[in-house]
Structure formats: structure tokens, C-alpha cells
Amino acid sequence: MLPTHGRYDYHPLPDRPRYAWPGGARLAVYIGLNLEHFAFGEGLGAELAPGGPQPDILNYAWRDYGNRVGAWRLIQLLDALALPATVLLNSAMYDYAPALIAAHRDRGDEIAGHGRTNSERQSALPEAEERRLIAESTAAIARHEGAPPRGWLSPWIAESHATPDLLAEAGYRYSLNWCADDQPIWKRTAHGPLLAVPYPQEVNDIPSIAVRRDGAAQFADMIIDDFEERLTQTEDGLPQVMGIALHPYLVGQPYRLRQLRRALAHVAARREQVWITTAGAIFAHVAALPPGIVPGR
């Protein structure tokens, strides 16, 4: 037998129960907007070009463009198309760019935990330090938003063996770390069930643009093709979740933003057929379903 995580069982897709999203929709669509802050001169960070010795001015400034300019352009785009977002927030952003978080608060966007900073990877920490990371990030969001977040995305999608247990222990109800399915699935933890809401690693600008070097139009076409194919697939009654993962320092660049506008306008034009929502609302809907409908509970 191969080692296994033991968090969920295998469930063949065709054999799963049918259920619907609000309004009878079969496809739920949400935008996961990553707002991240990075240490200057040390730690991890995505790269526009191979980094040299620290301080790596080129890559630090490129990422900082997202918070100074790109994120504000994205807010304008989301407002124009009346689209909600789940903000995946490094808690360090409260000190660095509080006006940006306030703008998303004013929009009514969901704030989900995304660690303290993407300069660190929680899977590399001892368990006590990982627990502290989660607690500090959670406390900052609760202090500024008036309530703790329900959802979590680890910086760099990095988990230790204990992460699901630590998240459930800290009061989290759903995680975006696992891209193993097109439907939400319940995971087992030492502190009760934790819902895995699908978060994309394909329709995601980091692997697409920063890793595979896809062009702006190619990424926009990817969003549209994924959306249209899912509409076709859900005609059989099996619901799906489509996430669109965005980082302002990538898609907030003007030429990419123009193509992203084309893709999101395509999705928004079909809002009568789908449920355009947040990851937290997806969790709430699934949590209210009768036991046995969603695998794992």
C-alpha cells in the first residue's frame, strides 16, 4: 500500500449525487483575488526574471506594482462588471496597504486568510510555529473585519501534515489548498470536517503566465474555454465549481487587464445561467445540504 493522507476517500464522479446551486444553477463561479505583500531583500516571491543577489529590486518592484496600481485597476474592472471577489489576504497588507483592503471591504468582498506574507512557506515551520502563523493572520483579519475568516489559502499552497488539523482547530471551515476535484469535498481532520473548495491551478495566472509564459490573450481564452466547457459538462446535472485565481501584479498590467476584461465580461454576460459568488458562499451552501450529498460527510 502506498502512503496516503487519509483526509478523504475516492468517489467516482459519475456516481455522485446531483444537487444544485442557488437559483437552480449547476455551475458556481468565483474569483480568488490574491493580495500579497513581500519582505524586501529576503524571503520568497514570484519572479518576472531570474533574481540576482538581494536586494532583488526588479522582482520586488514588479510585485509591488500589483498593490500600488494593478489591484486598483482590478477593483474598477470588478465594479464595472458587478462581480464579487474572495480576497485571499496576506495579513501584512493591513499595515502596508490599508486603503486597498478598505476598498474591498466597501465592496462587500469576502476576506479569506492567506497567511502573513508570501515571503514565507508555512509547511517549512515546526507545528507550534505554523499554529502561530495561522493565529496571527486570523487575529489580524478578525480585528480589522470584525469577524474571523472562514476560509484559508496557504501561501504557496503549502501544507504540512498537520495543516488541515491546525486550520480546523483555529475555527476555519473551508480550505482552498486542494485542487483535487471540480466539486467541494469534505476532508477529515482531528477537529471535525473541513471543506475543500476547488481552487484552480490551471485557470490561475501564476502557473499560466509566470510559469508557462502564456500570453495575455491565451490566459483570457483559457478562462472562456474553461467556463464554456464546464457549462456543457454540467448539463448532466452534476454541479461544479469554477475558480479564477488572479494576482494584481500579473493581470493588473494594462495589456493583460484588457484581455482579462474580455474574459470576465464573457462570464458576467451569462450570469443568469450560473451562480457568480464567493468561496465562502459556496461553503455556506454546501454546509446546509443534507448529509451524504457531498462526499465525506
N, C-alpha and C positions, 0 to 999 in steps of 0.2 A: 504493500500500500504506500502511495506517495503521501508525504506530509500535506495536511490541509489546514485551512484557517478555522474551520468549524463554525463559521459565522452564519452560513445559510446553506440550504440544500439545493440540489439540482432540480429544476422544474421545467419540463419541455414546454416550449412556447405554445404549440397548438392545443395543449391540454388545459390551459389556464382558463379560469372563469372570465366571462365577459362582464364588464361594467362600464359606466360612462362617467365623464367629467361633467361639471355643471352645464346646464343647458343642453344636455344630450351629446355634447362634443365627444369625439373619440381621440382627439389629439390636443394635448396641453403643450403650450409653448411658453418658455420663459427665457429671459435674458439674464445671464450671470455676469455682472459688471465688476471686474476686479479693480479695486482701488488700493494701490500698494505703495509703500514707502521703503526706501533702501538706505542703509548706512553708507556714509561717504568714506571711501578709501578702504573698505573691508567688507567681508561677507559675500553672500551670493547675489546673483542678479542676472536677468536675461541680457544677451549681448547683441548689439547691432553688428559689431565686428569683433574679431578675437581681441580680447582685452590685453593690455600691456601691464607693466608694473603699476601698483597702486600709488597714488590715486588714479583710477581709470576715469578720466574726465569725460571721454567720449560717451561711454556707455551709461555713466551716471546721469549726465545731462540729457541724453536721449530718453531715458526712463522718466526723468523729472519733467520733461515736456508734457507727458501724459497728465500730470496733476496740475500743471500751470495753464495748459491750453487745451489739450485733447479732450480731457474729461468735460470741460465746459462746452465744447462743441458737441459732444455726445448728449449732454443734457438738452441742448437746443434741438437736436435730432429727435430724441425721445419725446420731448414736448410736442414737436410738430406732428408726430405720428400717434400721439396719445398712447404711448407704450409704457407699461410699468417695468421696473427692474428689481432684481435682487442684487443688492450691493454687497460684494464679498470684500470685507473691510479689514485691512491691517489696522490694528488699534493705534499704532503710531501716527496714523493720519489725523487723529484728533488734535495732536499737538502741532503737526506740520501744516495741515490744510483744513482747519475747522470750517471755513466758509464753504468748501466743497461738500463736506458732509452735511452741513446745514441745508444746502440747496437740494440734496437728495431727500433729506428729512421733510422739507417743504413740499416736495413732490409726492410724499407718502410712500416712497420706495421702502422695501424691506431691507433691513440691515442684518447681515449674517456674519458670523465670525470667520476670520481668515488669518488668525494668528496675530502676533505683534508686528512682525515685519517679514517680508520675503527675503531678507538678508540671512535668515536662519531656517534650518530644517528641523522640525520637531522630532523626527524619527531618530536623530542622532543624539538625543538627550537621554540621560537617565530618567527613570519613571517619575521620580519626585520633581525633577526639573520640567518635564513635559507637563505634569499636572499644574505646576506653577505658571507655565506659559499659557495654558488654557484658562486658568483662573484670572490671570492679569488681563488677557484680552477680553474675556467675558465681563469682568468688572468694569472695564472702561466703557464698553458698549452700554451696559446697564446704567451706568452713571450719566451718560450723555443722552441716551434714548428713553430712559425711564423704565425700561424693562430689559431683561437679558435676551440675547438672541436665541432662536430655536434651532438654527442651522449652522453648520460648520463646514468649511473647506480648508484643509490643511495647506499651509504654504508648500508649494511644490508637490502637492498631492502626496505628501509623505506621511506614512503611518508607521508607528512601532507596533509590536504585537499587542500592546496594551491600549492603543489609541481609542478604539471603539468603547472599551470599558470606561476609560477616563472621560470621554465625551458624555456618555450616559450618566456617569457619576456626577458630572458637573451640571446636569439638567438639560443637555441637548436632546432634541427629539429626532433630528434628521441630520444626515451627513451627505455631502456631495463628493466624497472621495472615490467611490467605487463606480467605474464606468462599465459594469459587467452586464447591463441589461437596458432594454428600452422601456421597462416598466419599473415603478418603485418596488423594492423588495425589503422585507423586514430582516434585520440582522440580529443575531443573538449576542447579548453582552452580559456581563456579570451583574448589571444593574437594570435589566429589563430590555425590551426591544428598542432598536434604533433603526429608523427608516433610511434606506439608501435611495435617495432621489437621483435619477440619472443626471450626470454632468458630463458634457461631451469632451472627448479628447480628439475628435475629428473636426467637428464644426466648432473650432476653437482657434483663435488667431495665433496663439503661441506655437503649437505644433505645425499649423498650416504655414504661417508667414515667417516666423522666426527660425523654425527648424527645417521645413521642407522648401522654404523660399518660394511659396506660391505667390502669384501676383494678386493685386487688389481685386481685379475683376474675377479671377479664379476663386478667391475666397467668397466673394459675393455670390457667384454661381453655385458654389458649394452649399451655401445656406438655402438658396432657392431650390436646388435639386433635392436636398435632404428633406425640405419641407414638403415638396410635391410628392416625393416617393412615400413619405410617411402618410400623407393623405390617402394615397392609393392603398397602402398596406392596411390601414385601419378600417377599410370598408368591410373587413370580415368581422368587425365588432370588438377586436382586441384593442384596448386603448394603449396609447403610447405617450411618452414624454419626449419633447424635443427641447434641448437646451442650446443656447447660443452663447458661447463664452467669449468675452471681449476684454481687452486691455487697452486703456486710452492712449498709451504711448505707441501702440501699433495702429489701431483703427482710427485713432484721433488725428493721424496725419491727413492733411487735406485730400490728397488723391485717393487714399483708402476710404476716407469718410464719404466721398462722393459715391463710391461703389457700394459701401455699406448702406447708404441711404436707399439705393435702388433695391437692395435685397430686403431690408426691413419694410420698405413701402409695399413690396410684394406680399410679405406676410401679413401686414396690417390690413391690406385690402381684402383678406379672406377672414377677417375677424368674426364674421357671422357663422363660419363653419368650424372654428377652432376656439379653444379657451386660451386666451393670452393672459398670463397670470404671473405669479411669483413662485419660487420654490417652496416658500413657507405655506402658501395657499394649497399647493399640491399636497404637502404633508397633511394639512388640516383635513382635506377631503378624504385622503386615504385612511387617516386615523379614525374617521367617522364611519367607514364601511364596516359591514358585519364581519366577524372573524371568519377566516377561510377564503375570503375573496382575494386578498393579496397574499402571495406566498410568504410563509414564515410566521403567520400569526392566525 
